[in-house]
């Protein structure tokens, strides 16, 4: 029984104006041990987030991702799969937990198949991994930083294939996540978005997204980050589903903290600098968990324990 270990980071998507395009990898991780066995069936154990809630069989998202990957690689489905998950990424909070699980499953299946020389169609490339993760997740903004680390820009070409570019953020950037106890399904948040938006709002966000790349990579100044994180495409449409989140973002921004909704919410992401780090806690209160993080520079990591 060969085992592979996968570490995948939490991510924050959109970052304000970069709807479905920008993403940031964070220093909060899920760890997965996966193995193929001769013993038939699926056995999943979970520690931490999701323990006692998640499906422990074929319905587990990592197992589903592994199954799809084996099919794409042209591999006969294994008799048995064993998973042990140590989860730290909060679920349904806008921190990329589902993207992390999908990436972990796809990478685990590829590593185990190639390690055992089971593939009949050749190597499953990194581009294949990204494309499959995007397909299963439905959009690339979280899976891109989860796989690559750092700050990523993702897009689709004219054929519908996803692509991404990794950008190195300035080392002075310190993300702070403010996590509520309540959850919000991504499907619920997306259901509040209109089919069309005014041209002036699209133009506004294009400018702010471009400015945000400059601010995050070259000039992480509070005033510039505050302007660069303005959004007119998604946050105010979703506010009725997470009023406390919208109010917190408004309070933080009012005192000069560049704050946005993390992904689909309800977590708040703030870009902390030496000028703003002391302004965050007084606006948050006791119903939220504040966690200072770093930007994860490398993304998903795959190791075979016996080769470490």
Phi, psi and omega in degrees: 000110179268137183245142173238144179246131182238131171244127182233137183272156166293158179219156173237125183255164178078306179057032182099262188277347187272055187301125178063015183230315185264145177208155183226131176274137186242156184275057174223130196228147163258139176244133183232131169252125182233144179213149171260136184229163175278345179282122186294148175106173182244135176227122182236133171239145185227131170247147174083222183303131177087354178299131182082357181241323188281151173298135182253020179226221184298337181281351179295137187299323179294318178298315179301318179295321177296316181299314180297320180295316177302318179297316181294331180275356181074033184252136173298133182301135182292158179294318183220148176231134175238131178231140166232123186245127172250100189261129176239342181282122179300144182270144176054042180236002181086027180240021170075030182295321180289322176297320178298317180294317179297313180297319179298316181295316181295315180294323179296315180297316179298314183297317181291320180293314181288327177294326179265005179055047182267346187290137178254356184238014181089183187290140174271108191284170175298324176296323177296319178300311180298317181296317180291318178298318178297316179300315183286325180280328179101348178197155190264356193292333176268320183292330180299304179292331178298319181280319190259338186079175177068208177258129183234149172243125182240148178202169176251141173275185186292341177273354182094003179280137180277149176221162176211155173233134177264135181236141179271115177288157177302139184294346178280350180290126178233100179290142172237127176254138180240106192254125177276168176285334183280156179247163176210123179289139179302322180299322178296314181295319180291331181293345180271353184278139178286160178286330181230151177230155178300145179303320182296328178287322177296317178296318178302311183292326178299316179294318181292322179296319177296318178296324181296320177300316179296318181293318183287335185255337186233320186224076181282059179269140183308315183295320180289318177296324179297314178293320185290338182265010176290146184218144175231005186260333188217324190295315183288334176291328183271350186305321181301335180275349181209068186298321180296322178296313180300319180293320179294316177303316180296317180295316181296316180294328180295333178260011174096011179267123176291099185236144180218168170283130179280116181058229178274001180085178006267008176294148175254135175250129176238143175264107185269136172234176180299336181275343186239351188298330180276356182269346189283305186305317181299336181270349190271311184087189189267354185269008183231154175253119180264131179222118174283136182227171169251166170280125176287125187272347191242339181078205186300141182234134182239129178219145168262121185306323185287347181254001181290000000 
